[in-house]
Amino acid sequence: MSTMQIRPLKPALQAIAIEELNEVPHRVAEDIAALRDWVLKQPHLRACTEDQFLLAFLRGTKFSLERAKQKFDRFYTLQASIPEVFNERRLATDPLVLEIIRSGILLRMPQDEDDAGPCVTIIRAGSYDTSRFKFQDIIRVGSMFGEIMMFEDENATVSGYVEVMDMKGITGTHLFALQPELLRKFSAYADEAMPTRQKGIHFINVPAAFEAGFNTLRSFFSAKIKSRISVSSDPDAIFNIVPRDCLPVEYGGTFGLMEDISRDMEAKLMSYESYFVASQHFGTDEKLRDFSNPLEDKRSSFGAVGSFRKLEID
């Protein structure tokens, strides 16, 4: 793919990328080429090597090539340990995937053109029918949009993402369906393998009776993730996270209806139909992994973290 495929950033995001992510605009094409060159030389990796996808890993590791390699490798390696999510149903045309999108369980919020903040997804955790969907099915769909985000949501790749867990209507049945071990594995995957940085998990509309349960749930997360979690029973808490003009009417906002957002999400997913078909064949073949590569030194958790390039001194 030619370097013309890289979308230029909006000025506000470009400033953040330069300041916080060590991005040097005129070097980006070269940096992507260096990461792609490494990926193509790995006998064990079958992976996507599109410019924008590789760029997400560079931004997610502040342009340290060694850390980008580690994250890229983990992205495909850890998927094999979560077969509940990464399986043959992870397709844009899968009936279960489409039913989950149409039911509005996951809502990707629109953002103003000049908003340089993190992207926001609302997860309506109390709104799904546990007899129809397993928790892993919801996570599967979320992971698909997480991947689409890497290709085309600059707010996500530069400023990160925020999840709003709406607990309205939550029951004991929903909590029983949570699959804590899957939650632990997937949160580790999101943290260690996804290049987009999680900036917060905000639980809203939490029934008072569940607050103790939520604190138990927090124990499944690392200290770093725990510090990003907020829990509120105040119905207006969402307005501190998302402006009213970017929220659907059902949340007290002015941006259309939830079904409009779901319809847009379905169209977006459909535009990635061939990508998700191709990604069924992506992954790692551990028999072919080159353990002489320092990156594969398991004792040091993927080896030394080197800087991508020498500091440029103007």
N, C-alpha and C positions, 0 to 999 in steps of 0.2 A: 504494500500500500504506500502511496506517495505521501510525502510530508504535508502535502496540501490538505490531507485529511484531518489535520489537527485544528480544532476550532479555536479561534482566539478567545481569550477570556474578556469578560466585561471589566472595565477599568477598576472597579472596587474589588473584584475578586483577584484581578492581576496583582494589585497592590498587596493583598494578603498572601498570595502565592509567593511573591518575591520576598516579603518580610518574614513570613512564618515557615514557608516550605523550602526555602533556598532555591526557588526556581529562577533560572537565568533564561529569559525568553529566547534569546538567539541561540542558546545551546540545546533547547528542548529536543529538536529533531535528532541531534547527535546522541543525546542521552537515551532516547527511545531506541535508536539503532543499536547502542551498546547493550541494552537489556535484551532486545530481540536476538542479537547475535549469541548471547549466552543461552537463551531459551532453546534456540535451534540446535545448539551443540549438546544439549542434555539428552542422552539416549533414552532416559526413563520418562520423559515428559511428552505428552500429547496435549497441546494447549492452544488457546487462542493467542494470536500474535498481532492483532490489529493495533494500530497506533494509539487510539484513544484508550483502549483497554490497558496497554502497557503503561501509558502515561498515568493512569490512576494509581498504579503500584509505585511509580516514582514519586508522585505527590504524597501518597500515603506513607512514604518512608523518608520524606524530606530530602529526596534526591540522593540518598545514599545507595549506590548501586548494590553493595553487598546486602543491605537490609531489604532492598527491593527483590533481590534474588531469593532470599529466605522466605519472604512473604509470598512471592509468586509460587515457590515450590510448595509451601504449606497450603496455599489456596487449593491446589489439586490433591495434595497428599491427605489432608484432613477430611476431605469430602468422602474418601473411602471408609472412614471410621463412623460416618453418619448415614448409613444406607436407608434409614427411615425417611430421610429428606432427599438425598441424592440418588434417585432411582428412576426407573423407566416411566414414571408418571410425571416427571419434571419436564413437561412439554406444554407449549402455548395452547395446543388443541385438546389437552386432556379435559374431559368433562368435569372432573372434580375441581381442577384448577379454575375453570371458568365459572363453576357454580360458586366457589368461594369469592371470586372477584365480584360477581353479580350480586352477592348477598351483602356487599359493603362491609365485610369484616375488616378489611385493610383499606385505608384511604390515604393516598399520597396527596398532600396539600399543595395547591398551586402557590407560586411565589411571585411577588411583584418583580417587575423587570429590574428594578434598582436595589432589590434586597440581596445583600451579600452574606446573610446569615445562613445557618445550617438548614438543610431541607427537613421537613417534618412529615412523619407518617402517623396517622391515628390507627390504633389497633383496638377494635371494639370487642374486647376479650369476653364480654358478657353477652354478646349478641349471636354467638354461633351455637348451632344445634349439635350437642355432643354425641347424639345418636347418629348424625349424618357424617360429621367430620371428626377426625382425630386431631389432636394438637399438632402432630407432626405434619398434617396436611396444610395447616395454616402457616407453619414455619416454612414449608416448601414454597408456597406462593410468595411469602415474604422474601425468601432468599432469591427468587427469580427477579423480583423488583430491585433487590439490592444489587444484583448483577447489571440490570439495565441502567441503574443509577451510575455505575462505574463507567459506562459508555457515554452517557449523555447529560448527567446532572452535575454541572460544575460547582453548584453550591455544595453538593455532597462531597465531591473529590477534594475541594479546597477548604470548605468551612465545616464539613462533617454533617452528621445527621442526628436528629432527635426523634425519639419514639414517645408517643403519648398513648398510654394504656388506659382506655376508658373502661372502668369497672362497673358501669351502670348495668344492672340486671344480672350481675355475677352471682352464681350459686355455688354451693358445695360441690355440685356435679362438675362444674367448670374447673374448680380447683383440683378435684380428684383426677381430672383428665390432663393435668399439666405435664406429666411425664418429666419429673425433676431431673433425671439422669440425662435425658435428651436436652433439656434446658441448659444444663451445665455444659454438655458437649458443644451445643450450638453457640452458647455465649463465648466459649473459648475459641471456637472457629471464627466468630465475628471479630473478636479482639485480635487474634494472632494471624489470621489469614486474609480477612477482608481489608482492602486498602483504605476504605472509607472509615473515618474516625467517628466513633459514637460520642456525642457530646452530652447526652442525657436521656434518662428514662423517667418519664413523669407519669405516675399513676394518678388518675383523676376519678372523681365520683366513687371513691372507695367507701363501701359501707363500714360504719364504725366497728361492727362485729368482726370484720376481717383484718383490722389493723395488726393484731397479734400474728395472724397467719402470714401477713405480708412481711413482717419482720423476720419470720422463720425463712421465708422465701429468699430474703436478702442474703442469708448465710450461704446460699449456693454460688454467690458471685464473688469475684476477687475484690480486694480492698479498693482498687482503682475504680471498678465499676460501681461498687457500693456508694462511693462518694458522688456519683452522678445521678443517683436515684432520689426522686422526691415522691412523697405520698400525700394526697390531699382529698378531703371529702367535700371541699368547697366547689360548688358547680361552676363558679366563675374562674377557677384556677386556670382553665385553658386560655383565657384571654391574656395571661401573662406570657404565654408561650407562642401563640399564633394570633396575628392581628385579625380583627373581626372581618375585614374585607377579603381575607383569604380562607375564611371558614364557611362551610355550607350552612344553609338556613337552620337545619336541625341542631346545629351547635350554637345558634344565636348569631350567626354570621350573615354576610350578604352575598357570598359567592355561590349562587345556584344551589342545587340540591345534591345530596349524597349520590343519588343515582347518576347525576351528570359526571361526577368524579369517577365513579365506577365504570361508566361507559368509556370515558377517556382512557382509563387504565386498561380496559380490555383491548381497545384499539392499539394502544402502545404495545401491549404484550404480543398481539398478533403481528406487529411489524417486526418482531424478533423470533417469529416462528422458526425460520431456518437456522438461526443461531442456536436455539435450544435443541433442535434436532442434531446439529453438529456437536453440541456439548455433551451429548450422550456418549460420544466416543473420546472425549477429553478425559485426562486423568494421568495416573502414574503407573508404570510397570516396574514394580520394585525389583524384579529379577534383573532389570537392565540398569539399575542405578549404579553410578560410578562412585564407590566409597573412597576412592583415593582423592576425590575432590574435597578440599578443606571445608566446603560448605556442608558436606554431609557428616561432619564430625558430630555424632549425636551427643557425645559427652559435654560438648560446649554449646549444646542447643543450636546447632547449625553453624558453629564456627565464629570466627572473629567478625565484628561489625566494622567494616571499613567505610571510609567516606567515599562518596561517589567520585569526587574530583578535588583537586587542590583548590583552596579558596582563591577566588579571583580578586586580585587587589587592583583597584582602579587608581 
